[in-house]
C-alpha cells in the first residue's frame, strides 16, 4: 500500500498533466461544496454532495441540461464563476487538443514519431529507388501484413514517404527518419517488438559498394546487441561481406547482384529459366509458388519418405524438399550446444562442437533421398498453386 502511495506522489510531482488534473479535481470539489453550502435546505435539487458535483461538471462543460438550477444569491454567483471559467477552459482545451493532433500528424509525416508500442511488425531498414513497388510486392506476398504494421527507417526525404502514402495500400505506412544502423532510430522503431527485420542495400547516400555493405553489417550487429532472437534478412551487394554477416548471426542473406547474374547465366543456357523463377516467386490466381510449411514434431528423427507418405494427396501441393536449421541462429546454436554437451566421450564432444560451429542456417535440401533423416528446426519446402 505504501509503495502505491509513493508511486502516486511521484506521478504528481513529475508528470506534466498531474498539476492541471489536480487543479480541476480541487475546483470541482470546491464548487460542489460551496453549491451544497448555499443551496441545501433552500433548493430540493441539491440534497447531496453528488448533486453538486453533477451540476459543477455539467455547467463547467457548457452543456447546461437545466435539470438543477441554483436559487440563492450565493449559488448564482458560484454558477456565474463556473460558467465563465468553463467557457475559457473548454476553449483552451479544444485549442490544446487541436494543436496536439496537428503536431502529432506533423511529426508522423517528418518521421519524428516514436513507435515503441508497435509490435509484431515488419521493420525495414534502408531505401530503394523502386521503394513503392518493393513495398507493394511485400504486401502482395505477405497477405496477412498491412501497411500500418510496416515501420520504415531511413534518412530519405519525408516528402518521398508521403508520396508512398498516397497509394491506398500504403496509407498507414510508419516512418522513422534517421540512420537505420543507429540504436536510437531502431529503438524508436521498436526493433525488440518486431516480427522480422529486412535490411536493404541502401544507395541513397552513397553508391560505393563497400560503404553500403558496411552499413548493412553495422545494422545487423546493432540489432543483435538489442534483440538476439529477432529474425534478420539482409541484402548485400558484394559477396565478400557474407562472412561478416554470418559472424553477426544474420539469419538470411540476399545476394541481389549475384542473383541477377545467375539469372542471366541460367537464361543463356536454359530456355525460359527467368520465367520459371519469376513464376515461383510471384503470387497470382492459378499460379504456383514456393512456400515453407511446418513439419509436425512427430516426424523429427524419421525419414523423408515417412514424412512424404504422410502428406495427403493434394493436386495443388507438391513436396520438393526440406529447409534445415530455420529460426534464430543464436537460439539454434545455444540449443545445439546443449545437445552437443550431453556426452562424456571427449572425442565425440569435440566432434559435436565442431558440428555446432559449422551449423548452416536456412539450408535448403531439394529432393533428398528417401532415407534422409529429418532434423529439429526443419520446414517442408512445397510448391503450391495459389487459389484466390
C-alpha positions as CSV (number, residue, x, y, z in Angstrom):
1,X,0.0,0.0,0.0
2,X,2.9,2.4,0.9
3,X,4.5,1.7,-2.5
4,X,1.3,2.6,-4.3
5,X,1.0,5.9,-2.4
6,X,4.7,6.6,-3.2
7,X,4.1,6.0,-6.9
8,X,1.0,8.3,-6.9
9,X,3.0,11.1,-5.2
10,X,5.9,10.6,-7.6
11,X,3.5,10.9,-10.5
12,X,2.0,14.1,-9.1
13,X,5.5,15.6,-8.7
14,X,6.9,14.6,-12.1
15,X,4.0,14.4,-14.6
16,X,3.2,17.4,-16.7
17,X,-0.5,16.5,-16.7
18,X,-0.7,15.9,-12.9
19,X,-0.9,19.5,-11.8
20,X,-3.7,20.5,-14.2
21,X,-5.6,17.3,-13.3
22,X,-5.2,18.0,-9.6
23,X,-6.4,21.6,-10.1
24,X,-9.6,20.6,-11.9
25,X,-10.3,17.9,-9.2
26,X,-9.9,20.5,-6.4
27,X,-12.0,23.0,-8.4
28,X,-14.9,20.6,-8.9
29,X,-14.9,19.5,-5.3
30,X,-14.8,23.2,-4.1
31,X,-17.6,24.3,-6.4
32,X,-19.7,21.3,-5.3
33,X,-19.1,22.0,-1.6
34,X,-20.0,25.7,-1.9
35,X,-23.1,25.0,-4.0
36,X,-24.3,22.5,-1.4
37,X,-23.5,25.0,1.3
38,X,-25.6,27.7,-0.3
39,X,-28.5,25.6,-1.8
40,X,-29.0,22.9,0.8
41,X,-32.2,23.5,2.7
42,X,-33.4,26.1,0.2
43,X,-33.3,24.0,-3.0
44,X,-34.5,20.4,-3.1
45,X,-32.5,19.7,-6.2
46,X,-29.2,19.9,-4.2
47,X,-29.7,17.4,-1.5
48,X,-26.2,15.8,-1.5
49,X,-22.6,16.4,-2.5
50,X,-23.1,14.2,-5.6
51,X,-25.9,16.6,-6.8
52,X,-23.4,19.5,-6.5
53,X,-20.7,17.6,-8.3
54,X,-23.0,16.6,-11.1
55,X,-24.1,20.2,-11.5
56,X,-20.5,21.5,-11.5
57,X,-19.3,19.1,-14.2
58,X,-22.3,19.8,-16.5
59,X,-22.1,23.6,-16.0
60,X,-18.3,23.7,-16.5
61,X,-18.6,21.7,-19.8
62,X,-21.1,24.4,-21.0
63,X,-23.6,21.6,-21.7
64,X,-26.2,23.0,-19.2
65,X,-29.0,20.5,-19.0
66,X,-31.0,22.7,-16.7
67,X,-32.1,19.9,-14.5
68,X,-30.6,21.6,-11.5
69,X,-30.7,25.4,-11.1
70,X,-29.4,27.5,-8.1
71,X,-32.0,29.8,-6.5
72,X,-29.9,31.5,-3.8
73,X,-27.7,34.5,-4.4
74,X,-24.5,32.7,-3.3
75,X,-25.4,29.7,-5.6
76,X,-25.9,32.0,-8.6
77,X,-22.6,33.8,-8.0
78,X,-20.9,30.4,-8.0
79,X,-22.8,29.5,-11.2
80,X,-21.6,32.6,-13.0
81,X,-18.0,32.0,-12.0
82,X,-18.2,28.3,-13.1
83,X,-19.8,29.2,-16.5
84,X,-17.2,31.8,-17.4
85,X,-14.3,29.7,-16.2
86,X,-15.7,26.7,-18.1
87,X,-16.0,28.7,-21.3
88,X,-12.4,29.7,-21.1
89,X,-11.1,26.3,-20.0
90,X,-13.1,24.4,-22.8
91,X,-11.7,26.8,-25.4
92,X,-8.2,26.3,-24.1
93,X,-8.7,22.5,-24.0
94,X,-10.0,22.4,-27.6
95,X,-7.1,24.5,-28.8
96,X,-4.6,22.3,-27.0
97,X,-6.2,19.1,-28.3
98,X,-6.2,20.5,-31.9
99,X,-2.6,21.6,-31.5
100,X,-1.6,18.2,-30.2
101,X,-3.2,16.4,-33.1
102,X,-1.6,18.8,-35.7
103,X,1.8,18.4,-34.0
104,X,1.4,14.6,-33.9
105,X,0.5,14.5,-37.6
106,X,3.4,16.7,-38.5
107,X,5.8,14.6,-36.5
108,X,4.5,11.4,-38.2
109,X,5.0,13.0,-41.7
110,X,8.5,14.1,-40.8
111,X,9.5,10.8,-39.3
112,X,9.9,12.1,-35.8
113,X,7.4,9.8,-34.1
114,X,8.3,7.0,-31.7
115,X,6.6,3.7,-32.3
116,X,7.8,1.9,-29.2
117,X,4.3,0.5,-28.6
118,X,4.0,-1.0,-32.1
119,X,4.6,-4.8,-32.0
120,X,4.7,-7.8,-34.4
121,X,5.6,-5.5,-37.3
122,X,7.9,-5.7,-40.2
123,X,10.9,-3.4,-39.7
124,X,12.5,-2.2,-43.0
125,X,15.9,-0.5,-42.8
126,X,17.0,1.5,-45.8
127,X,15.6,2.8,-49.0
128,X,15.5,1.7,-52.7
129,X,14.8,3.7,-55.8
130,X,11.8,1.4,-56.5
131,X,10.6,1.5,-52.9
132,X,6.9,1.7,-53.8
133,X,7.0,-1.4,-56.0
134,X,9.1,-3.2,-53.3
135,X,6.5,-2.5,-50.6
136,X,3.6,-3.4,-52.7
137,X,5.3,-6.7,-53.6
138,X,5.9,-7.4,-49.9
139,X,2.2,-6.8,-49.1
140,X,1.1,-8.9,-52.1
141,X,3.2,-11.9,-51.0
142,X,2.7,-11.5,-47.2
143,X,-1.1,-11.5,-47.2
144,X,-1.7,-11.1,-43.5
145,X,0.6,-8.0,-43.4
146,X,-0.9,-4.5,-43.7
147,X,0.9,-1.1,-44.3
148,X,0.2,0.0,-40.8
149,X,2.3,-2.8,-39.5
150,X,5.4,-1.8,-41.5
151,X,7.9,0.6,-40.0
152,X,10.4,2.1,-42.4
153,X,13.7,3.6,-41.0
154,X,15.7,5.8,-43.4
155,X,17.3,9.2,-44.0
156,X,15.2,9.7,-47.1
157,X,13.3,13.0,-47.6
158,X,9.9,12.8,-45.8
159,X,8.2,14.0,-49.0
160,X,9.1,10.8,-50.7
161,X,7.5,8.8,-47.9
162,X,4.4,11.0,-48.3
163,X,4.3,10.1,-52.0
164,X,4.3,6.4,-51.0
165,X,1.4,7.0,-48.6
166,X,-0.7,8.5,-51.5
167,X,-1.2,4.9,-52.6
168,X,-4.2,3.4,-50.8
169,X,-2.4,0.2,-49.9
170,X,0.4,2.2,-48.3
171,X,-1.6,4.8,-46.5
172,X,-0.8,3.5,-42.9
173,X,3.0,3.2,-43.5
174,X,5.0,4.2,-40.5
175,X,8.3,6.2,-40.9
176,X,11.2,6.9,-38.6
177,X,13.8,9.3,-40.0
178,X,17.3,8.6,-39.0
179,X,20.3,6.3,-39.6
180,X,19.0,2.8,-39.8
181,X,22.2,1.5,-38.1
182,X,21.7,3.8,-35.2
183,X,20.5,2.3,-31.9
184,X,18.3,5.3,-31.2
185,X,16.5,5.0,-34.6
186,X,16.0,1.3,-34.1
187,X,14.7,1.9,-30.6
188,X,12.1,4.4,-31.9
189,X,11.0,1.8,-34.4
190,X,10.8,-0.8,-31.6
191,X,13.1,-3.4,-33.1
192,X,12.6,-5.6,-30.0
193,X,8.9,-5.9,-30.7
194,X,9.3,-6.6,-34.5
195,X,8.4,-9.9,-36.0
196,X,11.1,-9.6,-38.7
197,X,13.8,-7.1,-39.9
198,X,14.6,-6.5,-43.5
199,X,17.8,-4.6,-44.2
200,X,18.1,-3.2,-47.8
201,X,21.3,-2.4,-49.6
202,X,20.7,1.4,-49.4
203,X,22.4,3.5,-52.0
204,X,20.6,6.7,-51.0
205,X,23.6,8.5,-49.5
206,X,26.4,6.6,-51.2
207,X,26.7,4.2,-54.2
208,X,30.1,2.9,-53.0
209,X,29.5,-0.9,-52.5
210,X,32.0,-1.0,-49.6
211,X,30.1,1.7,-47.7
212,X,26.7,0.3,-48.4
213,X,27.5,-3.2,-47.3
214,X,29.5,-1.9,-44.2
215,X,26.3,-0.1,-43.1
216,X,24.4,-3.3,-43.5
217,X,26.9,-5.2,-41.3
218,X,26.8,-2.4,-38.7
219,X,23.0,-2.6,-38.7
220,X,23.0,-6.4,-38.1
221,X,25.5,-6.0,-35.3
222,X,23.4,-3.2,-33.6
223,X,20.2,-5.2,-33.9
224,X,21.8,-8.3,-32.5
225,X,23.0,-6.3,-29.5
226,X,19.5,-5.1,-28.9
227,X,17.4,-8.2,-29.8
228,X,19.2,-11.5,-30.0
229,X,16.3,-13.6,-31.2
230,X,14.8,-11.3,-33.9
231,X,14.9,-12.7,-37.4
232,X,17.1,-10.6,-39.7
233,X,17.2,-10.7,-43.5
234,X,19.9,-8.5,-45.1
235,X,20.7,-7.6,-48.7
236,X,24.3,-7.2,-49.7
237,X,26.0,-6.2,-53.0
238,X,29.4,-7.8,-52.5
239,X,29.6,-11.5,-51.5
240,X,32.9,-10.9,-49.5
241,X,30.7,-9.3,-46.8
242,X,28.8,-12.6,-46.3
243,X,31.3,-13.9,-43.8
244,X,30.8,-10.8,-41.6
245,X,27.1,-11.1,-41.7
246,X,27.3,-14.8,-40.7
247,X,29.6,-13.9,-37.8
248,X,27.0,-11.3,-36.8
249,X,24.4,-14.1,-36.8
250,X,22.3,-12.8,-39.7
251,X,19.5,-15.3,-40.4
252,X,19.1,-14.7,-44.2
253,X,21.4,-13.1,-46.7
254,X,20.2,-11.8,-50.1
255,X,22.8,-11.5,-52.9
256,X,20.8,-9.3,-55.2
257,X,23.6,-8.8,-57.7
258,X,24.7,-12.4,-57.7
259,X,21.1,-13.5,-58.2
260,X,20.7,-11.2,-61.2
261,X,24.0,-12.6,-62.8
262,X,22.9,-16.1,-62.1
263,X,19.5,-15.5,-63.8
264,X,21.3,-14.1,-66.9
265,X,23.7,-17.1,-66.9
266,X,20.8,-19.6,-66.5
267,X,18.8,-17.9,-69.2
268,X,21.7,-18.2,-71.6
269,X,21.9,-21.9,-71.1
270,X,18.2,-22.9,-70.5
271,X,15.2,-21.5,-72.3
272,X,12.6,-19.9,-70.1
273,X,14.5,-20.1,-66.8
274,X,13.8,-16.4,-66.0
275,X,10.1,-17.1,-66.5
276,X,10.3,-20.2,-64.2
277,X,11.9,-18.3,-61.4
278,X,9.6,-15.4,-61.7
279,X,6.6,-17.7,-61.6
280,X,7.8,-19.4,-58.4
281,X,8.3,-16.0,-56.7
282,X,5.0,-14.3,-57.7
283,X,1.6,-14.8,-56.2
284,X,-1.4,-14.8,-58.5
285,X,-4.6,-16.7,-59.2
286,X,-3.9,-20.1,-60.7
287,X,-0.1,-19.6,-60.4
288,X,2.3,-21.7,-58.4
289,X,4.8,-20.5,-55.8
290,X,7.4,-21.9,-53.3
291,X,6.3,-21.8,-49.7
292,X,7.5,-23.4,-46.5
293,X,5.3,-25.5,-44.1
294,X,5.7,-26.7,-40.6
295,X,6.8,-30.3,-40.1
296,X,5.0,-32.0,-37.2
297,X,7.3,-32.8,-34.3
298,X,6.4,-36.5,-34.6
299,X,8.5,-36.7,-37.8
300,X,11.7,-35.4,-36.2
301,X,14.1,-38.3,-36.4
302,X,12.1,-40.1,-39.1
303,X,12.9,-40.4,-42.8
304,X,11.9,-38.1,-45.6
305,X,10.0,-41.0,-47.1
306,X,7.9,-41.3,-43.9
307,X,7.0,-37.6,-44.0
308,X,6.3,-37.6,-47.7
309,X,3.9,-40.6,-47.4
310,X,2.1,-39.0,-44.5
311,X,1.1,-36.0,-46.6
312,X,-2.4,-36.0,-48.1
313,X,-2.6,-36.4,-51.8
314,X,-3.4,-32.9,-53.0
315,X,-3.2,-31.7,-56.6
316,X,-2.3,-28.2,-55.7
317,X,0.7,-29.0,-53.4
318,X,4.0,-30.9,-54.2
319,X,6.7,-31.5,-51.6
320,X,10.1,-30.9,-53.1
321,X,12.5,-30.7,-50.2
322,X,13.4,-29.7,-46.6
323,X,14.7,-26.4,-45.2
324,X,17.1,-27.2,-42.3
325,X,18.1,-25.1,-39.3
326,X,15.4,-22.5,-39.5
327,X,14.8,-19.8,-36.9
328,X,17.2,-17.6,-34.8
329,X,20.8,-18.6,-35.3
330,X,21.6,-17.6,-31.7
331,X,18.8,-19.7,-30.2
332,X,19.5,-22.6,-32.5
333,X,23.2,-22.7,-31.7
334,X,22.5,-22.5,-28.0
335,X,20.2,-25.4,-28.2
336,X,22.6,-27.3,-30.4
337,X,25.4,-26.6,-28.0
338,X,23.4,-28.0,-25.1
339,X,22.7,-31.2,-27.1
340,X,26.4,-31.4,-28.1
341,X,27.5,-31.4,-24.4
342,X,25.2,-34.3,-23.4
343,X,28.1,-36.8,-23.7
344,X,31.0,-37.9,-21.5
345,X,33.1,-39.0,-24.5
346,X,35.7,-36.3,-25.2
347,X,36.3,-37.2,-28.9
348,X,32.5,-37.3,-29.5
349,X,32.1,-34.0,-27.6
350,X,34.7,-32.3,-29.8
351,X,33.0,-33.7,-33.0
352,X,29.7,-32.4,-31.8
353,X,31.1,-28.9,-31.0
354,X,32.6,-28.8,-34.5
355,X,29.2,-29.5,-36.0
356,X,27.7,-26.7,-34.0
357,X,30.4,-24.3,-35.2
358,X,29.7,-25.3,-38.9
359,X,25.9,-25.1,-38.4
360,X,24.4,-23.5,-41.6
361,X,21.2,-21.6,-41.0
362,X,18.3,-22.0,-43.5
363,X,20.0,-24.7,-45.5
364,X,17.7,-26.0,-48.3
365,X,17.9,-29.6,-49.4
366,X,15.9,-30.3,-52.6
367,X,14.6,-33.8,-53.4
368,X,16.5,-35.6,-50.6
369,X,17.0,-39.3,-50.6
370,X,14.2,-41.4,-49.0
371,X,16.4,-42.4,-46.1
372,X,17.3,-38.7,-45.3
373,X,16.6,-38.1,-41.5
374,X,14.5,-35.0,-40.7
375,X,16.2,-32.9,-38.0
376,X,14.9,-30.4,-35.5
377,X,14.0,-26.9,-36.7
378,X,13.2,-28.1,-40.2
379,X,10.4,-26.9,-42.6
380,X,9.0,-28.6,-45.6
381,X,9.5,-26.9,-49.0
382,X,6.3,-27.0,-51.0
383,X,5.4,-26.0,-54.5
384,X,1.8,-24.7,-54.1
385,X,-0.7,-23.4,-56.6
386,X,-2.4,-20.3,-55.4
387,X,-6.2,-20.2,-55.4
388,X,-7.7,-16.8,-54.9
